[in-house]
Amino acid sequence: MASIGIFYGSSSGVTKAVAERLAELLDVEDFNVFNMEEDFTDFDDMFAFDILLFGCSTWGSGEVQNDWRDPLLDLDNDKPSFAGKTIALFGAGDFKAHGEQFVSALGILHDKFKARGATLVGGFPTEGYTYKYSFAERDGKFVGLPFDEVNEADKTEERLQRWVAILQEELALAEA
């Protein structure tokens, strides 16, 4: 069975809460859930897993959450290979205050890790979301699971359940 590691950055605790809920839904042990600020040391932490779930909120004009900045710089500088790794993305956004860059940080993570050879899974339908633009939208889908705890907290659990079902189906197909 494939091992799963969850890595997240969280300034206000929202992405942390979703990472913990995903760990419950996917039966991932607590010690395999990493806070990028406190627990992440280098990419070897990530290479220990077959499947990686990366959580990141979007800040400012579509930037990644602060805890992801240095690791992404290291990714660009050190150029480690993520070939053979499967990655799924999830992240917080605020469609009312930042609808012009809704969950765009997921698009940044997607492109950076795809360029390093990773296989990205877990695209999620855009239907039911309101936003002006998102760098995380590709071919009519988001590159991962967006959630908006500021404006649509009541939709998060149902979206998480749907996304986990998508992941389970895609990962089962990848293993077949």
C-alpha positions as CSV (number, residue, x, y, z in Angstrom):
1,M,0.0,0.0,0.0
2,A,1.3,3.5,-0.9
3,S,2.4,5.7,1.9
4,I,0.9,9.2,2.2
5,G,2.5,12.3,3.6
6,I,0.6,15.6,4.1
7,F,2.6,18.8,4.1
8,Y,0.9,22.2,4.7
9,G,1.6,25.8,5.5
10,S,-0.9,27.6,7.6
11,S,-0.9,31.2,9.0
12,S,-4.3,31.3,10.6
13,G,-5.0,27.6,11.2
14,V,-7.5,27.1,8.4
15,T,-5.2,25.0,6.1
16,K,-4.0,23.1,9.2
17,A,-7.5,22.1,10.1
18,V,-8.2,20.8,6.6
19,A,-4.9,18.9,6.6
20,E,-5.9,17.3,9.8
21,R,-9.4,16.4,8.5
22,L,-7.8,14.9,5.3
23,A,-5.5,12.8,7.5
24,E,-8.6,11.4,9.2
25,L,-10.4,10.8,6.0
26,L,-7.4,9.0,4.4
27,D,-6.3,7.3,7.6
28,V,-2.9,9.0,7.6
29,E,-1.0,8.9,11.0
30,D,-0.4,12.2,12.8
31,F,3.4,11.8,12.5
32,N,3.0,11.8,8.7
33,V,1.4,15.3,8.7
34,F,4.0,18.0,8.5
35,N,3.6,21.7,9.2
36,M,6.0,23.4,6.7
37,E,7.1,25.9,9.4
38,E,7.7,23.6,12.3
39,D,8.3,20.1,10.9
40,F,9.8,20.4,7.4
41,T,13.6,20.2,7.2
42,D,14.3,19.3,3.6
43,F,13.0,17.4,0.6
44,D,14.1,14.1,2.1
45,D,11.0,14.5,4.4
46,M,8.8,14.3,1.2
47,F,10.8,11.6,-0.6
48,A,9.9,9.2,2.2
49,F,6.3,9.0,0.8
50,D,4.8,7.6,-2.4
51,I,1.9,10.1,-2.4
52,L,2.1,13.7,-1.2
53,L,-0.7,16.1,-0.3
54,F,0.4,19.7,-0.2
55,G,-1.8,22.4,1.5
56,C,-1.2,26.0,0.8
57,S,-3.4,29.1,1.1
58,T,-3.1,32.0,-1.3
59,W,-2.0,35.4,-0.1
60,G,-1.6,38.9,-1.5
61,S,-1.7,38.9,-5.3
62,G,-1.8,35.2,-5.7
63,E,1.4,34.2,-3.8
64,V,2.0,31.1,-1.8
65,Q,1.6,31.1,2.0
66,N,4.9,32.2,3.7
67,D,5.9,28.7,4.9
68,W,6.2,27.5,1.3
69,R,8.4,30.4,0.1
70,D,11.8,29.0,1.2
71,P,11.1,25.4,0.1
72,L,10.0,26.6,-3.3
73,L,13.2,28.7,-3.6
74,D,15.2,25.5,-2.7
75,L,13.2,23.6,-5.3
76,D,14.2,26.1,-7.9
77,N,17.9,26.2,-6.8
78,D,18.5,22.5,-5.9
79,K,16.3,21.0,-8.7
80,P,15.5,17.7,-6.9
81,S,13.6,15.2,-9.0
82,F,10.1,14.3,-8.0
83,A,9.8,11.7,-10.7
84,G,7.8,8.8,-9.4
85,K,6.0,10.9,-6.8
86,T,2.3,11.6,-7.0
87,I,1.1,14.9,-5.6
88,A,-2.4,16.3,-4.8
89,L,-3.0,19.9,-3.8
90,F,-5.5,21.6,-1.5
91,G,-5.7,25.2,-0.4
92,A,-7.7,28.0,1.1
93,G,-8.9,31.1,-0.7
94,D,-11.3,34.0,-0.2
95,F,-13.4,34.5,-3.3
96,K,-14.9,37.8,-2.0
97,A,-11.7,39.6,-1.0
98,H,-9.4,37.9,-3.4
99,G,-11.6,36.6,-6.3
100,E,-9.1,38.0,-8.8
101,Q,-6.5,35.4,-7.6
102,F,-8.6,32.8,-6.0
103,V,-6.4,29.9,-4.8
104,S,-3.7,30.8,-7.3
105,A,-1.0,29.5,-5.0
106,L,-2.2,26.0,-6.0
107,G,-1.3,26.8,-9.6
108,I,2.2,27.8,-8.5
109,L,2.7,24.6,-6.6
110,H,1.3,22.6,-9.5
111,D,3.7,24.1,-12.0
112,K,6.8,23.9,-9.8
113,F,6.4,20.2,-8.9
114,K,5.2,19.2,-12.4
115,A,8.4,20.8,-13.7
116,R,10.4,18.6,-11.3
117,G,8.7,15.4,-12.7
118,A,5.8,14.8,-10.3
119,T,2.5,13.3,-11.4
120,L,-0.3,15.7,-10.2
121,V,-3.7,14.3,-9.4
122,G,-6.9,15.5,-7.7
123,G,-8.2,18.1,-10.1
124,F,-11.5,19.4,-8.9
125,P,-14.5,20.9,-10.8
126,T,-14.9,24.7,-10.8
127,E,-18.7,24.4,-10.7
128,G,-20.2,26.0,-7.5
129,Y,-17.3,28.4,-7.0
130,T,-17.5,32.2,-7.6
131,Y,-14.3,34.0,-8.5
132,K,-12.9,36.3,-11.3
133,Y,-9.6,34.5,-12.0
134,S,-7.5,31.6,-10.7
135,F,-4.0,30.6,-11.8
136,A,-5.1,27.2,-10.4
137,E,-7.7,26.6,-13.1
138,R,-6.6,24.5,-16.0
139,D,-8.8,23.0,-18.7
140,G,-12.0,23.9,-16.8
141,K,-10.9,22.4,-13.5
142,F,-8.9,23.5,-10.5
143,V,-5.5,21.7,-10.1
144,G,-6.6,20.7,-6.6
145,L,-9.2,21.2,-3.9
146,P,-10.0,24.8,-3.2
147,F,-11.9,25.7,0.0
148,D,-13.1,29.1,1.3
149,E,-13.6,29.0,5.1
150,V,-14.4,32.8,5.1
151,N,-17.4,32.7,2.8
152,E,-18.3,29.1,2.3
153,A,-17.4,27.1,5.4
154,D,-20.6,25.2,5.1
155,K,-19.4,23.7,1.8
156,T,-16.0,22.5,3.0
157,E,-16.9,19.1,4.4
158,E,-18.9,18.1,1.3
159,R,-16.0,19.3,-1.0
160,L,-13.5,17.3,1.1
161,Q,-15.6,14.2,0.9
162,R,-15.9,14.6,-2.9
163,W,-12.2,15.3,-3.3
164,V,-11.2,12.3,-1.2
165,A,-13.4,10.1,-3.5
166,I,-11.7,11.6,-6.6
167,L,-8.3,10.9,-5.1
168,Q,-9.1,7.4,-4.1
169,E,-10.4,6.7,-7.6
170,E,-7.4,8.3,-9.4
171,L,-4.9,6.6,-7.1
172,A,-6.5,3.2,-7.5
173,L,-6.3,3.6,-11.3
174,A,-2.7,4.7,-11.0
175,E,-1.9,1.5,-9.0
176,A,-3.7,-0.8,-11.4
